[in-house]
Amino acid sequence: MSRETMLHLNTNTLIGFTDKRGNAWHYRAVLQGDESNHYPGAIPVADVKRRLLNWQAVPRRVAIEFPATFETMTHLNDAGEPVRWAVQADRQAISPSNRDVVMGLFKDGYKIHQYDAWLLDNVATILDDDLSISSAGLLRDGALAWVEVSVPDTFTTPEGVAFRPNLLAATSFDGSLATTIKRTVQATVCDNTLAVAQREKGQTVKIRHSSNSLGRIADVREALAIVHSTADDFAAEVAQLTQQAVSPLQFKQVIDLVFPVSDPESKRAVTNAQNKIDQVTHLYHFDPRCQDWTGTAFGVLQTLNTWRHHEQGGLSGSTSAEKRAARAERNAYRAITGETQTADANVVAILDRVLTG
């Protein structure tokens, strides 16, 4: 599924705070040209704009090729037949100003949320000594972008969970994502992305690319302020989840519900589900990213999140590097679009069902 390569990851993503966090797994100096995409400290706003967001999305007219006579034709098709182009006034294609490619096709009511204005300029309003850009990047050939803000230091809860609070701003030009501002945390032991306050509302702000959206840019600026409360909220959630004991039987019930057999009569379906259960069970009991919290609700959530980030299959690519690039893209895309949050919330809901009988 991955459209990204090791070259893309080294030239179209920027990674900050490497003095504290180390290099990203995809770091390859030979692929970065004259300028590294890794920064010892915060990533300067000017560098994000210069290196990633130095273009604008522009609308292009859309035309459809119809059959024609020699009198009405505009050209011949591949079969040598007369055809004509008919411009569709109610449709538009969105292209980058620096390349002749199409990122998305939309009706004429679609409103462009420029990356530099909606992501970078808004994010810049909250940057200070305690908040800095920690990562930024382009995915899907530039059709999706994110800018992440975080604190430079790592927090550790009394339960031993080390994490970094983040705020993620993202939008797209392919229709896959509304402009989104959301809180996440990065679990430093495994570099997983976790959603914050899974069962609470109001942790994500989404603004669609509609005719009324351009007047809501102030909502984005207001939403950015929520990053300041992320550490306390996540620490409180960790405390709650680590206090919830999970017996071996309850753990089995949870993972059986997370990985149901799609067709009990199919040997392949039964084997696929059991393979996933075996992988998760091994992580839960023996993996250093998970085993410190075995026997708790947090341990179950952390294990299933770790499995999705680092073990789940279904990736394209013939080489190990290609599959790792595909995994990096998939994890980033899931964090941005909310798939990670939805999956974590589903695990919490299943846990509640099992623990309450």
Contacts in CASP RR format, 6 or more apart in sequence:
PFRMAT RR
TARGET T0000
AUTHOR 0000-0000-0000
METHOD contacts of the structure
MODEL  1
MSRETMLHLNTNTLIGFTDKRGNAWHYRAVLQGDESNHYPGAIPVADVKR
RLLNWQAVPRRVAIEFPATFETMTHLNDAGEPVRWAVQADRQAISPSNRD
VVMGLFKDGYKIHQYDAWLLDNVATILDDDLSISSAGLLRDGALAWVEVS
VPDTFTTPEGVAFRPNLLAATSFDGSLATTIKRTVQATVCDNTLAVAQRE
KGQTVKIRHSSNSLGRIADVREALAIVHSTADDFAAEVAQLTQQAVSPLQ
FKQVIDLVFPVSDPESKRAVTNAQNKIDQVTHLYHFDPRCQDWTGTAFGV
LQTLNTWRHHEQGGLSGSTSAEKRAARAERNAYRAITGETQTADANVVAI
LDRVLTG
1 314 0 8 1.000
1 315 0 8 1.000
1 316 0 8 1.000
1 326 0 8 1.000
1 329 0 8 1.000
1 330 0 8 1.000
2 315 0 8 1.000
2 316 0 8 1.000
2 317 0 8 1.000
2 322 0 8 1.000
2 325 0 8 1.000
2 326 0 8 1.000
2 327 0 8 1.000
2 329 0 8 1.000
2 330 0 8 1.000
3 139 0 8 1.000
3 140 0 8 1.000
3 141 0 8 1.000
3 329 0 8 1.000
4 12 0 8 1.000
4 139 0 8 1.000
4 325 0 8 1.000
4 326 0 8 1.000
4 328 0 8 1.000
4 329 0 8 1.000
5 322 0 8 1.000
5 325 0 8 1.000
6 26 0 8 1.000
6 28 0 8 1.000
6 31 0 8 1.000
6 321 0 8 1.000
6 322 0 8 1.000
6 325 0 8 1.000
7 31 0 8 1.000
8 325 0 8 1.000
9 24 0 8 1.000
9 26 0 8 1.000
9 325 0 8 1.000
9 328 0 8 1.000
10 26 0 8 1.000
10 27 0 8 1.000
10 28 0 8 1.000
10 31 0 8 1.000
10 32 0 8 1.000
10 37 0 8 1.000
11 31 0 8 1.000
11 32 0 8 1.000
11 33 0 8 1.000
11 37 0 8 1.000
12 52 0 8 1.000
12 137 0 8 1.000
12 138 0 8 1.000
12 142 0 8 1.000
13 24 0 8 1.000
13 37 0 8 1.000
13 135 0 8 1.000
13 136 0 8 1.000
13 137 0 8 1.000
13 138 0 8 1.000
14 37 0 8 1.000
14 39 0 8 1.000
14 43 0 8 1.000
14 47 0 8 1.000
14 48 0 8 1.000
14 51 0 8 1.000
14 52 0 8 1.000
14 133 0 8 1.000
14 135 0 8 1.000
14 136 0 8 1.000
14 137 0 8 1.000
15 23 0 8 1.000
15 24 0 8 1.000
15 27 0 8 1.000
15 37 0 8 1.000
15 38 0 8 1.000
15 39 0 8 1.000
15 43 0 8 1.000
15 135 0 8 1.000
16 38 0 8 1.000
16 39 0 8 1.000
16 40 0 8 1.000
16 41 0 8 1.000
16 42 0 8 1.000
16 43 0 8 1.000
16 133 0 8 1.000
16 134 0 8 1.000
16 135 0 8 1.000
17 39 0 8 1.000
17 40 0 8 1.000
17 41 0 8 1.000
17 42 0 8 1.000
17 132 0 8 1.000
17 134 0 8 1.000
17 150 0 8 1.000
17 152 0 8 1.000
18 38 0 8 1.000
18 39 0 8 1.000
18 40 0 8 1.000
18 41 0 8 1.000
19 40 0 8 1.000
19 41 0 8 1.000
20 41 0 8 1.000
20 152 0 8 1.000
20 153 0 8 1.000
20 154 0 8 1.000
21 188 0 8 1.000
23 38 0 8 1.000
24 38 0 8 1.000
25 324 0 8 1.000
25 328 0 8 1.000
26 324 0 8 1.000
26 325 0 8 1.000
26 328 0 8 1.000
27 38 0 8 1.000
29 36 0 8 1.000
35 51 0 8 1.000
37 51 0 8 1.000
39 47 0 8 1.000
41 132 0 8 1.000
41 152 0 8 1.000
42 132 0 8 1.000
42 133 0 8 1.000
42 134 0 8 1.000
42 152 0 8 1.000
43 132 0 8 1.000
43 133 0 8 1.000
43 134 0 8 1.000
43 135 0 8 1.000
43 136 0 8 1.000
44 133 0 8 1.000
45 120 0 8 1.000
45 123 0 8 1.000
45 124 0 8 1.000
45 127 0 8 1.000
45 133 0 8 1.000
48 120 0 8 1.000
48 133 0 8 1.000
48 136 0 8 1.000
48 147 0 8 1.000
49 116 0 8 1.000
49 120 0 8 1.000
52 115 0 8 1.000
52 136 0 8 1.000
52 137 0 8 1.000
52 138 0 8 1.000
52 145 0 8 1.000
53 115 0 8 1.000
53 116 0 8 1.000
53 119 0 8 1.000
53 120 0 8 1.000
53 145 0 8 1.000
54 98 0 8 1.000
55 96 0 8 1.000
55 97 0 8 1.000
55 98 0 8 1.000
55 99 0 8 1.000
56 96 0 8 1.000
56 97 0 8 1.000
56 114 0 8 1.000
56 116 0 8 1.000
57 94 0 8 1.000
57 95 0 8 1.000
57 96 0 8 1.000
57 97 0 8 1.000
57 103 0 8 1.000
57 112 0 8 1.000
57 114 0 8 1.000
57 115 0 8 1.000
57 173 0 8 1.000
58 94 0 8 1.000
58 95 0 8 1.000
58 96 0 8 1.000
58 97 0 8 1.000
58 112 0 8 1.000
59 92 0 8 1.000
59 93 0 8 1.000
59 94 0 8 1.000
59 112 0 8 1.000
60 92 0 8 1.000
60 93 0 8 1.000
60 94 0 8 1.000
60 95 0 8 1.000
60 102 0 8 1.000
61 87 0 8 1.000
61 88 0 8 1.000
61 92 0 8 1.000
61 93 0 8 1.000
62 87 0 8 1.000
62 88 0 8 1.000
62 91 0 8 1.000
62 92 0 8 1.000
62 93 0 8 1.000
62 105 0 8 1.000
63 85 0 8 1.000
63 86 0 8 1.000
63 87 0 8 1.000
63 88 0 8 1.000
64 85 0 8 1.000
64 86 0 8 1.000
64 88 0 8 1.000
65 77 0 8 1.000
65 83 0 8 1.000
65 84 0 8 1.000
65 85 0 8 1.000
65 86 0 8 1.000
66 83 0 8 1.000
66 84 0 8 1.000
66 85 0 8 1.000
66 86 0 8 1.000
67 81 0 8 1.000
67 82 0 8 1.000
67 83 0 8 1.000
67 84 0 8 1.000
68 74 0 8 1.000
68 82 0 8 1.000
68 83 0 8 1.000
68 84 0 8 1.000
69 82 0 8 1.000
70 82 0 8 1.000
72 82 0 8 1.000
72 84 0 8 1.000
73 82 0 8 1.000
73 83 0 8 1.000
73 84 0 8 1.000
74 83 0 8 1.000
74 84 0 8 1.000
74 85 0 8 1.000
75 83 0 8 1.000
75 84 0 8 1.000
75 85 0 8 1.000
76 82 0 8 1.000
76 83 0 8 1.000
77 83 0 8 1.000
89 108 0 8 1.000
90 107 0 8 1.000
90 108 0 8 1.000
91 105 0 8 1.000
91 106 0 8 1.000
91 107 0 8 1.000
91 108 0 8 1.000
92 105 0 8 1.000
92 106 0 8 1.000
92 107 0 8 1.000
92 108 0 8 1.000
92 110 0 8 1.000
93 102 0 8 1.000
93 104 0 8 1.000
93 105 0 8 1.000
93 106 0 8 1.000
94 102 0 8 1.000
94 103 0 8 1.000
94 104 0 8 1.000
94 105 0 8 1.000
94 106 0 8 1.000
94 110 0 8 1.000
94 112 0 8 1.000
94 173 0 8 1.000
94 174 0 8 1.000
95 101 0 8 1.000
95 102 0 8 1.000
95 103 0 8 1.000
96 103 0 8 1.000
96 142 0 8 1.000
101 141 0 8 1.000
103 140 0 8 1.000
103 141 0 8 1.000
103 142 0 8 1.000
103 143 0 8 1.000
103 173 0 8 1.000
103 174 0 8 1.000
104 143 0 8 1.000
104 173 0 8 1.000
104 174 0 8 1.000
104 175 0 8 1.000
106 175 0 8 1.000
106 209 0 8 1.000
109 210 0 8 1.000
109 211 0 8 1.000
110 209 0 8 1.000
110 210 0 8 1.000
111 209 0 8 1.000
111 210 0 8 1.000
111 211 0 8 1.000
111 213 0 8 1.000
111 214 0 8 1.000
112 173 0 8 1.000
112 209 0 8 1.000
113 171 0 8 1.000
113 179 0 8 1.000
113 207 0 8 1.000
113 209 0 8 1.000
113 213 0 8 1.000
115 145 0 8 1.000
115 171 0 8 1.000
117 217 0 8 1.000
118 169 0 8 1.000
118 171 0 8 1.000
118 179 0 8 1.000
118 217 0 8 1.000
118 220 0 8 1.000
119 145 0 8 1.000
119 146 0 8 1.000
119 147 0 8 1.000
119 169 0 8 1.000
119 170 0 8 1.000
119 171 0 8 1.000
120 147 0 8 1.000
122 169 0 8 1.000
122 217 0 8 1.000
122 220 0 8 1.000
122 221 0 8 1.000
122 224 0 8 1.000
123 133 0 8 1.000
123 147 0 8 1.000
123 149 0 8 1.000
123 167 0 8 1.000
123 169 0 8 1.000
123 224 0 8 1.000
125 221 0 8 1.000
125 224 0 8 1.000
126 149 0 8 1.000
126 221 0 8 1.000
126 224 0 8 1.000
126 225 0 8 1.000
126 227 0 8 1.000
127 133 0 8 1.000
127 149 0 8 1.000
130 151 0 8 1.000
131 149 0 8 1.000
131 150 0 8 1.000
131 151 0 8 1.000
131 227 0 8 1.000
132 149 0 8 1.000
132 150 0 8 1.000
132 151 0 8 1.000
132 152 0 8 1.000
133 147 0 8 1.000
133 148 0 8 1.000
133 149 0 8 1.000
134 148 0 8 1.000
134 149 0 8 1.000
134 150 0 8 1.000
134 152 0 8 1.000
134 164 0 8 1.000
134 166 0 8 1.000
135 146 0 8 1.000
135 147 0 8 1.000
135 148 0 8 1.000
136 145 0 8 1.000
136 146 0 8 1.000
136 147 0 8 1.000
136 148 0 8 1.000
137 145 0 8 1.000
137 146 0 8 1.000
137 147 0 8 1.000
138 144 0 8 1.000
138 145 0 8 1.000
139 145 0 8 1.000
139 146 0 8 1.000
139 329 0 8 1.000
139 332 0 8 1.000
139 333 0 8 1.000
139 336 0 8 1.000
140 172 0 8 1.000
140 174 0 8 1.000
140 176 0 8 1.000
142 173 0 8 1.000
143 172 0 8 1.000
143 173 0 8 1.000
143 174 0 8 1.000
143 176 0 8 1.000
144 170 0 8 1.000
144 171 0 8 1.000
144 172 0 8 1.000
144 173 0 8 1.000
144 174 0 8 1.000
144 176 0 8 1.000
144 177 0 8 1.000
144 333 0 8 1.000
144 336 0 8 1.000
145 170 0 8 1.000
145 171 0 8 1.000
145 172 0 8 1.000
146 168 0 8 1.000
146 169 0 8 1.000
146 170 0 8 1.000
146 332 0 8 1.000
146 336 0 8 1.000
147 168 0 8 1.000
147 169 0 8 1.000
147 170 0 8 1.000
148 166 0 8 1.000
148 167 0 8 1.000
148 168 0 8 1.000
148 169 0 8 1.000
149 166 0 8 1.000
149 167 0 8 1.000
149 169 0 8 1.000
149 224 0 8 1.000
149 227 0 8 1.000
150 164 0 8 1.000
150 165 0 8 1.000
150 166 0 8 1.000
150 167 0 8 1.000
150 186 0 8 1.000
150 227 0 8 1.000
151 164 0 8 1.000
151 165 0 8 1.000
151 231 0 8 1.000
153 164 0 8 1.000
154 162 0 8 1.000
154 163 0 8 1.000
154 164 0 8 1.000
154 188 0 8 1.000
155 162 0 8 1.000
155 163 0 8 1.000
155 164 0 8 1.000
155 165 0 8 1.000
155 231 0 8 1.000
155 235 0 8 1.000
156 162 0 8 1.000
156 163 0 8 1.000
157 163 0 8 1.000
157 235 0 8 1.000
157 238 0 8 1.000
157 239 0 8 1.000
158 239 0 8 1.000
159 238 0 8 1.000
159 239 0 8 1.000
159 242 0 8 1.000
159 293 0 8 1.000
159 298 0 8 1.000
160 292 0 8 1.000
161 187 0 8 1.000
161 238 0 8 1.000
161 242 0 8 1.000
161 293 0 8 1.000
161 298 0 8 1.000
162 187 0 8 1.000
162 188 0 8 1.000
162 189 0 8 1.000
163 185 0 8 1.000
163 186 0 8 1.000
163 187 0 8 1.000
163 188 0 8 1.000
163 194 0 8 1.000
163 231 0 8 1.000
163 234 0 8 1.000
164 185 0 8 1.000
164 186 0 8 1.000
164 188 0 8 1.000
165 183 0 8 1.000
165 185 0 8 1.000
165 196 0 8 1.000
165 227 0 8 1.000
165 230 0 8 1.000
165 231 0 8 1.000
165 234 0 8 1.000
166 183 0 8 1.000
166 184 0 8 1.000
166 185 0 8 1.000
166 186 0 8 1.000
166 227 0 8 1.000
166 230 0 8 1.000
167 181 0 8 1.000
167 182 0 8 1.000
167 183 0 8 1.000
167 184 0 8 1.000
167 224 0 8 1.000
167 226 0 8 1.000
167 227 0 8 1.000
167 230 0 8 1.000
168 180 0 8 1.000
168 181 0 8 1.000
168 182 0 8 1.000
168 183 0 8 1.000
168 184 0 8 1.000
168 335 0 8 1.000
168 336 0 8 1.000
169 179 0 8 1.000
169 180 0 8 1.000
169 181 0 8 1.000
169 220 0 8 1.000
169 224 0 8 1.000
170 177 0 8 1.000
170 179 0 8 1.000
170 180 0 8 1.000
170 336 0 8 1.000
171 177 0 8 1.000
171 178 0 8 1.000
171 179 0 8 1.000
171 180 0 8 1.000
175 209 0 8 1.000
176 337 0 8 1.000
177 336 0 8 1.000
177 337 0 8 1.000
178 206 0 8 1.000
178 207 0 8 1.000
178 208 0 8 1.000
178 209 0 8 1.000
179 206 0 8 1.000
179 207 0 8 1.000
179 208 0 8 1.000
179 209 0 8 1.000
179 213 0 8 1.000
179 220 0 8 1.000
180 204 0 8 1.000
180 205 0 8 1.000
180 206 0 8 1.000
180 207 0 8 1.000
180 336 0 8 1.000
180 337 0 8 1.000
180 338 0 8 1.000
181 204 0 8 1.000
181 205 0 8 1.000
181 220 0 8 1.000
181 223 0 8 1.000
181 224 0 8 1.000
181 226 0 8 1.000
182 195 0 8 1.000
182 203 0 8 1.000
182 204 0 8 1.000
182 205 0 8 1.000
182 338 0 8 1.000
182 341 0 8 1.000
183 195 0 8 1.000
183 196 0 8 1.000
183 197 0 8 1.000
183 203 0 8 1.000
183 204 0 8 1.000
183 226 0 8 1.000
183 227 0 8 1.000
183 230 0 8 1.000
183 233 0 8 1.000
184 193 0 8 1.000
184 194 0 8 1.000
184 195 0 8 1.000
184 196 0 8 1.000
184 335 0 8 1.000
184 340 0 8 1.000
184 341 0 8 1.000
185 193 0 8 1.000
185 194 0 8 1.000
185 196 0 8 1.000
185 230 0 8 1.000
185 234 0 8 1.000
186 192 0 8 1.000
186 193 0 8 1.000
186 194 0 8 1.000
187 193 0 8 1.000
187 194 0 8 1.000
187 289 0 8 1.000
187 302 0 8 1.000
187 305 0 8 1.000
189 288 0 8 1.000
189 289 0 8 1.000
190 289 0 8 1.000
190 306 0 8 1.000
190 309 0 8 1.000
190 310 0 8 1.000
191 309 0 8 1.000
192 289 0 8 1.000
192 302 0 8 1.000
192 305 0 8 1.000
192 306 0 8 1.000
192 309 0 8 1.000
192 310 0 8 1.000
193 309 0 8 1.000
193 331 0 8 1.000
193 334 0 8 1.000
193 335 0 8 1.000
193 340 0 8 1.000
194 234 0 8 1.000
194 301 0 8 1.000
194 305 0 8 1.000
194 340 0 8 1.000
194 344 0 8 1.000
195 203 0 8 1.000
195 338 0 8 1.000
195 340 0 8 1.000
195 341 0 8 1.000
195 344 0 8 1.000
195 345 0 8 1.000
196 203 0 8 1.000
196 230 0 8 1.000
196 233 0 8 1.000
196 234 0 8 1.000
196 237 0 8 1.000
197 203 0 8 1.000
197 233 0 8 1.000
197 234 0 8 1.000
197 237 0 8 1.000
198 237 0 8 1.000
198 341 0 8 1.000
198 344 0 8 1.000
198 345 0 8 1.000
198 348 0 8 1.000
199 345 0 8 1.000
199 348 0 8 1.000
200 233 0 8 1.000
203 226 0 8 1.000
204 338 0 8 1.000
204 341 0 8 1.000
205 219 0 8 1.000
205 220 0 8 1.000
205 223 0 8 1.000
207 213 0 8 1.000
207 216 0 8 1.000
207 219 0 8 1.000
207 220 0 8 1.000
238 298 0 8 1.000
241 296 0 8 1.000
241 297 0 8 1.000
241 298 0 8 1.000
241 299 0 8 1.000
241 301 0 8 1.000
242 293 0 8 1.000
242 296 0 8 1.000
242 297 0 8 1.000
242 298 0 8 1.000
242 299 0 8 1.000
243 296 0 8 1.000
244 296 0 8 1.000
244 297 0 8 1.000
244 298 0 8 1.000
244 351 0 8 1.000
244 355 0 8 1.000
245 295 0 8 1.000
245 296 0 8 1.000
245 297 0 8 1.000
246 254 0 8 1.000
246 295 0 8 1.000
246 296 0 8 1.000
246 297 0 8 1.000
246 299 0 8 1.000
246 300 0 8 1.000
246 351 0 8 1.000
246 355 0 8 1.000
247 295 0 8 1.000
250 354 0 8 1.000
250 355 0 8 1.000
251 284 0 8 1.000
251 295 0 8 1.000
251 300 0 8 1.000
253 354 0 8 1.000
254 300 0 8 1.000
254 347 0 8 1.000
254 350 0 8 1.000
254 351 0 8 1.000
254 354 0 8 1.000
255 277 0 8 1.000
255 280 0 8 1.000
255 281 0 8 1.000
255 304 0 8 1.000
256 277 0 8 1.000
257 350 0 8 1.000
257 353 0 8 1.000
257 354 0 8 1.000
258 280 0 8 1.000
258 304 0 8 1.000
258 346 0 8 1.000
258 347 0 8 1.000
258 350 0 8 1.000
259 273 0 8 1.000
259 276 0 8 1.000
259 277 0 8 1.000
259 280 0 8 1.000
260 273 0 8 1.000
261 269 0 8 1.000
261 270 0 8 1.000
261 273 0 8 1.000
262 269 0 8 1.000
262 273 0 8 1.000
263 269 0 8 1.000
264 270 0 8 1.000
276 307 0 8 1.000
279 307 0 8 1.000
279 311 0 8 1.000
280 303 0 8 1.000
280 304 0 8 1.000
280 307 0 8 1.000
283 289 0 8 1.000
283 290 0 8 1.000
283 303 0 8 1.000
283 306 0 8 1.000
283 307 0 8 1.000
283 311 0 8 1.000
284 290 0 8 1.000
284 291 0 8 1.000
284 294 0 8 1.000
284 299 0 8 1.000
284 300 0 8 1.000
284 303 0 8 1.000
285 291 0 8 1.000
285 294 0 8 1.000
287 303 0 8 1.000
287 306 0 8 1.000
289 302 0 8 1.000
289 306 0 8 1.000
290 299 0 8 1.000
290 302 0 8 1.000
290 303 0 8 1.000
290 306 0 8 1.000
293 299 0 8 1.000
293 302 0 8 1.000
297 348 0 8 1.000
297 351 0 8 1.000
297 355 0 8 1.000
300 347 0 8 1.000
300 351 0 8 1.000
301 344 0 8 1.000
301 347 0 8 1.000
301 348 0 8 1.000
301 351 0 8 1.000
304 343 0 8 1.000
304 344 0 8 1.000
304 347 0 8 1.000
305 340 0 8 1.000
305 343 0 8 1.000
305 344 0 8 1.000
305 347 0 8 1.000
308 334 0 8 1.000
308 340 0 8 1.000
308 343 0 8 1.000
309 327 0 8 1.000
309 331 0 8 1.000
310 327 0 8 1.000
315 323 0 8 1.000
315 326 0 8 1.000
315 327 0 8 1.000
315 330 0 8 1.000
316 322 0 8 1.000
316 323 0 8 1.000
316 326 0 8 1.000
317 323 0 8 1.000
317 326 0 8 1.000
331 340 0 8 1.000
333 339 0 8 1.000
334 340 0 8 1.000
334 343 0 8 1.000
END
